[in-house]
């Protein structure tokens, strides 16, 4: 019975996971607090996590109908993320682990996104993963559940960040992803937009795409709806192009699409239908964005790792794809 905490950015979440099943997954979103600033304010995020984490913990225990005495392990996101926000979850998890005298499992947030698919699907390896969110856009090769190799990474902005910036250009507010997707439903793909660094297969770039969108808006030759639809389609096209290149190079049993960008139904559908690999899995919408359920699922996978003997707790704001603090 794993109690999991996630406080890496602007979602305060606590979950209970047992035997691969998410028994509860409670969350407090800070969106309304950050909206007036047009993005996440780190200091405000930390204070809100500290204010709400106890309430969300109580809700998670009640929703799962379990007591603290039932908990056998405590998992917590230790990176990557905002340092102050991460420390709130780490402090709560560490305090409870000492009080209950149970093991503490530090979890890589990126692994959480990947293992979120375990909630509904059996993961098959070797797998290729596309992780696209507000902070990351990468393609990862997983020969087995415990090996992660970068195939492609962003050289500037993340995909989700580009959605937020384009939404701001279109006066849609924050967060940008859902707003752009909604506006795009009324638009047509008529705006010619570039595919940045197309020849460089191991790199994503979204900075130039944002600049092209701004130029299209300033030209006043296109409707806001058409700009949104064209931008959304170009992002899907870019992700699909890079993925198809690697899929054709090697045999993969499965493609895992994860991260907040894949809450976008148009992008989910485009990649699922346009790529040559048949086995494509995407977590449910509620598990695409940040949540503690995915952290608990990742922690279960960690416990099955034959080489992990001892976990070292620390905060890793710049953590890459590695297991955090494994001795």
LOBABA-269578 format. One record per residue (C-alpha): chain; x, y, z; residue in one letter; residue number from 0. Coordinates in Angstrom, 2 decimals, always signed. Each point is the difference from the previous one (the first is absolute). Layout:
BEGIN
mol/px/py/pz/type/seq
A/X/Y/Z/A/NUM
...
//
This chain:
BEGIN
mol/px/py/pz/type/seq
A/+0.00/+0.00/+0.00/X/0
A/+1.84/+3.08/-1.28/X/1
A/-0.82/+3.55/+1.05/X/2
A/+1.28/+2.36/-2.72/X/3
A/+0.60/+3.78/-0.05/X/4
A/+0.40/+2.24/-3.07/X/5
A/+0.85/+3.70/+0.39/X/6
A/+2.47/+0.67/-2.80/X/7
A/-1.80/+3.01/-1.52/X/8
A/-3.53/+1.35/+0.52/X/9
A/-2.01/-3.13/+0.87/X/10
A/-0.19/-1.20/+3.61/X/11
A/-0.82/-3.69/-0.28/X/12
A/-0.09/-3.03/+2.31/X/13
A/-0.90/-3.54/-1.05/X/14
A/-0.30/-3.52/+1.37/X/15
A/+1.27/-2.80/-2.25/X/16
A/-0.15/-3.74/+0.66/X/17
A/+0.91/-2.90/-2.31/X/18
A/+0.03/+2.17/-3.10/X/19
A/-3.39/+1.56/+0.76/X/20
A/-0.58/+3.65/+0.88/X/21
A/-2.40/-0.10/+2.94/X/22
A/-0.20/+3.79/+0.29/X/23
A/+1.63/+2.91/-1.79/X/24
A/-0.91/+3.34/+1.56/X/25
A/+1.20/+3.30/-1.40/X/26
A/-0.17/+3.72/+0.66/X/27
A/+0.69/+2.11/-3.08/X/28
A/+1.57/+3.43/+0.51/X/29
A/-0.97/+1.26/-3.47/X/30
A/-2.36/+2.72/+1.20/X/31
A/+2.73/+1.43/+2.25/X/32
A/+2.59/+0.20/-2.80/X/33
A/-2.33/+1.00/-2.84/X/34
A/+0.23/+3.74/+0.65/X/35
A/+3.80/-0.24/-0.33/X/36
A/-0.18/-1.90/-3.29/X/37
A/+2.07/-2.90/+1.35/X/38
A/+1.22/-1.79/+3.11/X/39
A/+1.56/+2.20/+2.69/X/40
A/+2.45/-2.31/+1.88/X/41
A/-0.26/+1.68/+3.42/X/42
A/-3.79/+0.05/-0.14/X/43
A/-0.06/-3.65/-1.09/X/44
A/+2.11/-1.02/+3.00/X/45
A/-2.23/+1.85/+2.47/X/46
A/-3.16/-1.51/-1.47/X/47
A/+1.46/-3.51/+0.16/X/48
A/+0.80/+0.53/+3.68/X/49
A/-3.52/+1.32/+0.63/X/50
A/-1.89/-2.83/-1.72/X/51
A/+2.12/-3.15/+0.29/X/52
A/-1.57/-1.08/+3.32/X/53
A/-3.54/+0.37/-1.35/X/54
A/+0.81/-1.96/-3.15/X/55
A/+1.64/-2.74/+2.10/X/56
A/-3.16/-0.34/+2.09/X/57
A/-2.14/-0.15/-3.15/X/58
A/+2.20/-2.69/-1.57/X/59
A/-0.17/-2.21/+3.09/X/60
A/-3.76/+0.45/+0.32/X/61
A/-0.63/-0.62/-3.70/X/62
A/+1.97/-3.25/+0.11/X/63
A/-1.55/-1.02/+3.35/X/64
A/+3.41/-0.66/+1.54/X/65
A/+1.79/+1.17/+3.12/X/66
A/+3.57/+1.17/+0.39/X/67
A/+0.70/-3.25/+1.85/X/68
A/-0.76/-1.88/-3.24/X/69
A/+2.84/+1.70/-1.90/X/70
A/+3.08/-2.10/-0.74/X/71
A/+2.01/+2.50/-2.10/X/72
A/-0.01/+3.73/-0.69/X/73
A/+0.99/+1.34/-3.42/X/74
A/+0.71/+3.61/-0.94/X/75
A/+1.11/+1.95/-3.05/X/76
A/+3.55/+1.28/+0.58/X/77
A/+0.65/+1.48/-3.45/X/78
A/+0.04/+1.47/-2.50/X/79
A/-2.12/+2.98/+0.94/X/80
A/-0.10/+3.23/+1.97/X/81
A/+2.30/-0.38/+2.98/X/82
A/-2.23/+1.72/+2.57/X/83
A/-3.06/-1.93/-1.18/X/84
A/+1.86/-3.32/+0.05/X/85
A/+1.21/+0.64/+3.55/X/86
A/-3.56/+0.28/+1.31/X/87
A/-0.86/-3.51/-1.20/X/88
A/+3.36/-1.37/+1.10/X/89
A/-0.42/+1.47/+3.50/X/90
A/-3.52/-1.43/+0.34/X/91
A/+1.07/-3.44/-1.26/X/92
A/+3.14/-0.09/+2.12/X/93
A/-1.88/+1.00/+3.16/X/94
A/-2.69/-2.66/-0.53/X/95
A/+2.55/-2.68/-0.86/X/96
A/+1.84/+0.60/+3.27/X/97
A/-3.23/+0.16/+2.00/X/98
A/-1.31/-3.26/-1.51/X/99
A/+3.46/-1.62/-0.20/X/100
A/-0.51/-1.05/-3.64/X/101
A/+2.39/+0.19/-2.98/X/102
A/+0.14/+3.18/-2.06/X/103
A/+0.25/-0.20/-3.80/X/104
A/+1.28/+3.06/-1.92/X/105
A/-1.51/+0.05/-3.50/X/106
A/+1.08/+1.65/-3.23/X/107
A/-2.92/+2.09/-1.29/X/108
A/+0.81/-1.00/-3.60/X/109
A/-0.21/-3.69/+0.89/X/110
A/-3.38/+0.74/+1.54/X/111
A/-1.35/+1.28/-3.32/X/112
A/+1.26/-3.12/-1.77/X/113
A/-1.33/-2.51/+2.53/X/114
A/-3.38/+1.77/+0.10/X/115
A/-0.90/-2.23/-2.96/X/116
A/+0.22/-3.03/+2.33/X/117
A/-3.35/+0.98/+1.47/X/118
A/-1.80/-1.30/-3.10/X/119
A/+2.56/-1.78/-2.18/X/120
A/+2.59/-2.72/+0.22/X/121
A/+3.28/+1.61/-0.96/X/122
A/+2.08/-1.88/-2.57/X/123
A/+3.71/+0.34/-0.67/X/124
A/+2.05/+1.12/-1.79/X/125
A/-2.17/+3.11/-0.07/X/126
A/+0.33/+3.47/-1.45/X/127
A/-1.41/+2.88/+2.03/X/128
A/-1.03/+3.53/-0.94/X/129
A/-0.26/+2.20/+3.09/X/130
A/-1.41/+3.44/-0.74/X/131
A/-0.96/+2.46/+2.73/X/132
A/+0.41/+3.57/+1.13/X/133
A/+3.59/-0.60/+1.01/X/134
A/+1.17/-2.83/-2.26/X/135
A/-0.21/-1.30/-3.54/X/136
A/+2.02/-3.14/-0.62/X/137
A/+0.07/-3.39/-1.65/X/138
A/+1.37/-2.80/+2.17/X/139
A/+1.00/-3.56/-0.73/X/140
A/-0.74/-2.59/+2.70/X/141
A/+1.63/-3.40/-0.68/X/142
A/-1.56/-1.17/+3.29/X/143
A/-1.94/+1.61/+2.87/X/144
A/+3.18/+1.26/+1.68/X/145
A/+2.04/+1.44/-2.87/X/146
A/-0.61/+3.44/-1.50/X/147
A/+1.92/+1.42/-2.97/X/148
A/-0.51/+3.40/-1.60/X/149
A/-0.68/-0.18/-3.73/X/150
A/-1.27/+3.54/-0.48/X/151
A/-0.26/+3.02/+2.29/X/152
A/-1.04/+3.63/-0.35/X/153
A/+2.75/+2.52/-0.60/X/154
A/-2.08/+2.93/+1.26/X/155
A/-3.68/+0.20/+1.03/X/156
A/-2.12/-2.95/+1.01/X/157
A/-3.09/-0.85/-2.01/X/158
A/-2.44/+0.83/+2.79/X/159
A/+1.76/+3.30/+0.65/X/160
A/-0.50/+0.89/-3.67/X/161
A/-3.74/-0.61/+0.42/X/162
A/-0.06/+2.39/+2.97/X/163
A/+1.91/+2.68/-1.90/X/164
A/-2.21/-0.29/-3.10/X/165
A/-3.09/+0.18/+2.21/X/166
A/+1.36/+3.23/+1.47/X/167
A/+0.55/+1.40/-3.52/X/168
A/-3.64/-0.83/-0.76/X/169
A/-1.22/+1.54/+3.29/X/170
A/-1.36/-3.36/+1.17/X/171
A/+1.34/+0.03/+3.53/X/172
A/+1.75/-2.65/+2.09/X/173
A/+0.36/-2.97/-0.22/X/174
A/+0.37/+0.13/-3.75/X/175
A/-0.37/-3.61/-1.13/X/176
A/-3.74/-0.50/+0.57/X/177
A/-0.77/+3.51/-1.28/X/178
A/+1.87/-0.47/-3.27/X/179
A/-1.60/-3.42/-0.52/X/180
A/-3.49/+1.44/+0.51/X/181
A/+0.59/+2.94/-2.36/X/182
A/+1.54/-2.30/-2.63/X/183
A/-3.27/-1.93/-0.30/X/184
A/-1.49/+2.96/-1.87/X/185
A/+3.04/+0.58/-2.21/X/186
A/+1.55/-1.33/-3.20/X/187
A/+3.61/-0.98/-0.66/X/188
A/+0.78/+2.87/-2.35/X/189
A/+3.02/+1.73/+1.55/X/190
A/+3.38/-1.06/-1.46/X/191
A/+2.28/-0.75/+2.96/X/192
A/+3.58/-1.32/+0.01/X/193
A/+1.37/-3.28/+1.32/X/194
A/+3.05/+1.20/+2.00/X/195
A/+3.24/-2.05/-0.10/X/196
A/-1.71/-2.63/-2.17/X/197
A/+3.28/-1.57/-1.22/X/198
A/+1.26/-0.42/+3.57/X/199
A/-1.71/-3.21/+1.03/X/200
A/+1.22/+0.10/+3.61/X/201
A/-1.30/+3.50/+0.72/X/202
A/-3.30/+1.75/+0.48/X/203
A/-0.35/+3.77/-0.21/X/204
A/-3.14/+2.05/+0.58/X/205
A/+1.48/+3.50/+0.33/X/206
A/-0.08/+0.70/-3.75/X/207
A/-3.51/-1.39/-0.25/X/208
A/-1.20/+2.47/+2.64/X/209
A/+1.63/+2.85/-1.93/X/210
A/-1.76/-1.10/-3.20/X/211
A/-3.34/-0.10/+1.83/X/212
A/+0.57/+3.54/+1.29/X/213
A/+0.78/+1.18/-3.54/X/214
A/-3.21/-1.61/-1.28/X/215
A/-2.03/+1.71/+2.73/X/216
A/+1.61/+3.39/-0.68/X/217
A/-0.65/-0.34/-3.73/X/218
A/-3.75/+0.01/+0.69/X/219
A/-0.47/-2.29/-3.01/X/220
A/-1.37/-2.88/+2.06/X/221
A/-2.69/-0.50/+2.60/X/222
A/+0.92/-0.91/+3.56/X/223
A/-1.76/-3.33/-0.52/X/224
A/+2.10/-0.83/-3.07/X/225
A/+3.21/+0.95/+1.79/X/226
A/-0.88/-2.29/+2.91/X/227
A/-0.95/-2.90/-2.29/X/228
A/+3.13/+0.40/-2.13/X/229
A/+2.31/+0.22/+3.00/X/230
A/-1.56/-3.04/+1.65/X/231
A/+0.29/-2.03/-3.21/X/232
A/+3.63/+1.03/-0.53/X/233
A/+0.90/-1.15/+3.53/X/234
A/-1.65/-3.38/-0.66/X/235
A/+1.81/-0.22/-3.34/X/236
A/+3.39/+0.77/+1.57/X/237
A/-0.44/-2.62/+2.73/X/238
A/-1.16/-2.61/-2.52/X/239
A/+2.87/+0.71/-2.41/X/240
A/+2.71/-0.49/+2.64/X/241
A/-1.68/-3.10/+1.44/X/242
A/-0.45/-1.65/-3.39/X/243
A/+3.72/+0.44/-0.73/X/244
A/+1.00/-1.99/+3.09/X/245
A/-2.79/-2.55/-0.39/X/246
A/+1.35/-0.86/-3.44/X/247
A/+3.55/-0.37/+1.34/X/248
A/-0.72/-2.64/+2.64/X/249
A/-2.63/-2.52/+1.04/X/250
A/-2.08/+1.14/+2.94/X/251
A/-2.79/-2.00/+1.59/X/252
A/-1.85/+3.09/+1.13/X/253
A/-0.23/+3.78/-0.24/X/254
A/-0.87/+1.81/+3.24/X/255
A/-1.32/+3.56/-0.31/X/256
A/+0.03/+1.84/+3.33/X/257
A/+0.02/+3.45/+1.55/X/258
A/-2.47/+2.88/+0.09/X/259
A/+0.16/+0.75/-3.73/X/260
A/-1.68/-3.34/-0.67/X/261
A/-3.09/+1.18/+1.84/X/262
A/-0.59/+1.69/-3.38/X/263
A/-2.38/-2.32/-1.86/X/264
A/+1.04/+1.20/-3.45/X/265
A/+3.68/-0.72/+0.63/X/266
A/-0.80/-3.37/+1.62/X/267
A/-2.09/-0.98/-3.00/X/268
A/+2.49/+1.23/-2.61/X/269
A/+2.89/-1.99/+1.45/X/270
A/-2.05/-3.12/+0.67/X/271
A/-1.26/-0.07/-3.60/X/272
A/+2.97/+1.26/-2.01/X/273
A/+2.93/-2.06/+1.30/X/274
A/+1.04/-3.40/-1.36/X/275
A/+0.17/-1.67/+3.43/X/276
A/-3.22/-1.82/+0.98/X/277
A/+0.27/-0.17/+3.78/X/278
A/-0.50/+3.60/+1.19/X/279
A/-1.00/+0.65/+3.62/X/280
A/-0.98/+3.32/+1.57/X/281
A/-0.95/+0.49/+3.66/X/282
A/-3.53/+1.19/+0.69/X/283
A/-0.46/+3.77/-0.02/X/284
A/+0.08/+0.26/+3.81/X/285
A/+3.41/-1.75/+0.08/X/286
A/+1.61/+2.06/-2.78/X/287
A/+0.40/+3.08/+2.16/X/288
A/+1.89/+0.04/+3.32/X/289
A/-1.50/-2.26/+2.66/X/290
A/+1.13/-2.18/+2.89/X/291
A/-1.55/-3.18/-1.42/X/292
A/+2.71/-0.20/-2.64/X/293
A/+2.65/+0.50/+2.70/X/294
A/-1.40/-2.95/+1.94/X/295
A/+0.03/-2.19/-3.13/X/296
A/+3.62/+0.96/-0.68/X/297
A/+0.91/-0.78/+3.61/X/298
A/-1.46/-3.51/-0.37/X/299
A/+2.20/-0.53/-3.04/X/300
A/+3.02/+1.24/+1.96/X/301
A/-0.64/-2.63/+2.68/X/302
A/+0.14/-2.70/-2.68/X/303
A/+3.42/+1.19/-1.21/X/304
A/+2.51/-2.72/+0.95/X/305
A/+2.92/+2.45/+0.28/X/306
A/-1.63/+2.57/+2.25/X/307
A/+0.99/-0.75/+3.56/X/308
A/-0.02/+3.37/+1.69/X/309
A/-1.56/+3.36/-0.77/X/310
A/+1.65/+3.29/+0.89/X/311
A/-2.39/+2.87/+0.66/X/312
A/+0.86/+3.40/-1.40/X/313
A/-1.48/+2.70/-2.23/X/314
A/+0.98/-0.14/-3.68/X/315
A/-1.54/+3.01/-1.85/X/316
A/+2.09/-0.70/-3.13/X/317
A/-0.33/-3.79/+0.04/X/318
A/+0.26/-1.65/-3.40/X/319
A/-1.13/-3.53/-0.81/X/320
A/+1.98/-1.75/+2.71/X/321
A/-1.36/-1.74/+3.08/X/322
A/+0.28/+2.58/+2.81/X/323
A/+2.73/-0.66/+2.55/X/324
A/+0.31/-3.75/-0.54/X/325
A/+2.96/-1.58/+1.79/X/326
//
